[in-house]
Amino acid sequence: MRRYRFLFVIILFLLIGQTATADESGRTGMLEIYIKSDKPIYKTGEPIFLTVRLKNNTDGPLIVSRRLDPFNDLQWELFAEPQGFMPIKTAPAKGLTPQDFVELKPNEQIEKRLPPLSEITSEPLKRGLYGVRLTYTIKEAPQGIDLKGKDFWTGEIVTNRLSIQIRPGEKASLSEK
């Protein structure tokens, strides 16, 4: 029975992935977004850090938001088997400013390491299999940004699906060492 639940979760993730606005690797043709973890398997209580990468896939410069705030700029899908989608903490909205944007040359990328998942989730992560996917959305350029004829990225893009497993083990601290 447990095997069937696991297969159901995998099939559900595949179906969800088909509704994304980018391909399975988080590419729209102009901008690529990718999420990775330090490792695929963690011990219970061990801090889980994720890194988000944005890459310019155009032939010219592209202006993007570098802020990548986990509470304002990224929408989370954190799925636990068998519990389902897990709640994510919220924070007051913060508007974007011209200083939040950077120009990426062709094939240039930026990365940001996010806070540990324990600071983002509303509930502690227990042993099991988790799936993570992020959606990055920018609706419009903020007032005061000088585009100088350059392309400004707006839209919605979805990351790859990342799987993380938590296994029983010695307790580890929730902060980075």
Summary of the structure (lengths in Angstrom):
residues: 177
radius of gyration: 17.5
end to end distance: 39.4
largest distance: 59.4
contacts: 486
relative contact order: 0.28
helix: 13%
strand: 37%
